[in-house]
Amino acid sequence: MTALAPAPAPAGTAALSHWDPENPEFWASTGRRVARRNLIFSIFAEHLGFSVWTLWSVVVVALPAAQFPYTVDQKFWLVALPNLIGALMRLPYTFAVTRFGGRTWTSISAMLLLIPLAGLIFAVTTKPAYWVVLLLAATAGVGGGNFASSMTNISFFFPEREKGVALGLNAAGGNIGISTMQLIVPIVLSAGLVYGGLMWVPLVLAAAICARLFMNNLDVARSPLKAQFATVKRAHTWIMSFLYIGTFGSFLGYSAAFPLVLKLQFPEAPVAHVGTATVTLAFAGPLIGSLTRPLGGWLADRTGGARVTAACYILMGLGSYGVVASVSAHSMGLFLSSFLFLFAAAGAGNGSTYRMIPAIFAATSPDLATAKRESAATLGIAGAIGAVGGFYLPRAISDSIKATGGISTAFTWFAVMYGVCLAVTWWCYLRKRVLAAQAPSLAHAGI
């Protein structure tokens, strides 16, 4: 007689001691409902994290020149530095989940968002020296850490067969925070710069409370730090981290830079006026990239993550060429369509690369427990390294403008980078001879 699955602990309990999503009976009777509830509130907190992380990309555009007389390069630093700090924060945030538990850390990390919000309010009300404003903007990087801890946490809740969609939805819910912020914040800023920070405070408090009340810690997610760091010895960890620079680094970098690039390259671009507020088309890029992320995960579940990732790099190379051609012809229509094409391909690539990670470790690890632990750690490491692209891309665009007066040089090199990423994907995960040599099951693991 089959043993019944233990009754689930109520939401908000200290920890769930039994968690076996790979067991069909447990998943049907208990696991799916609990996992989905945790996913919903994880998305809420991560959404706010992304919104706060990239908040300065909109605030910079709205700063009055008379009160904040910054050069173009200084403005790009305000946009790029939070991305760098966010990348650095992702490593400790990843390991915080296995130390404190997903429910506990989601609540804590949400409360930490109050720091950059207070910094923004201080910056726009007191108008301190530029270096102080730059430091205050840098604190927005804590929002970037939320993504790594959220993805690590959710990876433990779902079975391998559903991780592509689950991680895609979780990531998309967070990524779309950029678009929400770029659409709503300009309207709010029309009432005063200070409200760009104040508007998020009640939502952040709500996210922390909801995490505390409705999420769960998992005992199976707890593991010694030394065991998690074992993944740094795996070549797949660093290969996937590099590939994630090309997908997520592009998405994040373009999201941060797009509002300023659009204003500089095509000041005549159409805008919408809501009262005294001016809303540009910049929000559309992150929105499209966020919506295609779960699509990339879904396709990876069905056709193989490496195939989808390779296709996305080809499309991103074409999009980069379109941006260069549009600037040369001063074609706003081609510029916007090429940029949105880049966002769509990068978003789908985000989903497919993140799906590859648990599939690779499930196929090459000695047991399922090790695979889950090392893939969760790799998700955080890859997220951290990938997010560095969110710093590099805006800085490369700024350097291109400074050296040549335009952005074409930067996007030419971006196309070269996508070509390298395509070659690495093919060499490591699509060559039949390599798949057979690494592990007989790797070709059938969703790679």
WOKA-V632940 format. One record per pair of residues at least 24 apart in sequence whose C-alpha atoms are under 6 Angstrom apart, sorted by the first residue. I is the first residue (numbers start at 0). J is the second residue. Records with the same first field share a line. If there is no record, write none. Layout:
I = J, J
This chain:
10 = 213, 214
11 = 211, 212, 213, 214, 215
14 = 215, 216, 217
15 = 217, 218
16 = 218
20 = 157, 158
21 = 158
34 = 156
37 = 214
42 = 169, 172, 173
44 = 206
45 = 145, 146, 173
46 = 172, 173, 176
48 = 142, 145
49 = 142, 173, 176, 177
50 = 176, 177, 180
51 = 142
52 = 139, 140, 142, 143
56 = 255
77 = 133
79 = 390, 393
80 = 137
81 = 137, 139, 140
82 = 389, 390
83 = 387, 390
84 = 140
85 = 140, 141, 143, 144
86 = 383, 386, 387
88 = 144
89 = 144, 147, 383
92 = 144, 148
93 = 147, 148, 379
97 = 220, 221, 222
100 = 216
101 = 152, 216
102 = 210, 214, 215, 216
106 = 207, 210, 211
109 = 203, 207
115 = 139
116 = 196
120 = 193, 196
147 = 379
151 = 375
163 = 296, 297, 300, 354
164 = 293, 296, 297
167 = 292, 293, 296, 350
168 = 293
171 = 289, 292
174 = 289
175 = 286, 289
178 = 282, 285, 286
181 = 282
182 = 282
186 = 276
189 = 275, 276
227 = 373, 376
230 = 373
236 = 377
240 = 381, 384
242 = 420
243 = 385
244 = 385, 388
246 = 345, 348, 349
247 = 349, 385
248 = 385, 386, 388, 389
250 = 345
251 = 389
252 = 389, 392, 393
254 = 285
256 = 393
284 = 339, 342
287 = 343
288 = 342, 343, 346
289 = 346
291 = 343, 346, 347
292 = 346, 347, 349, 350
293 = 350
295 = 347, 350, 351
296 = 350, 351, 354
299 = 351
303 = 445, 446
304 = 351, 355, 446
305 = 446
308 = 348, 351
309 = 421
311 = 344, 348
312 = 417, 421
315 = 341, 344
316 = 414, 417
319 = 410, 414
323 = 407
355 = 446
358 = 444, 445
362 = 440, 441
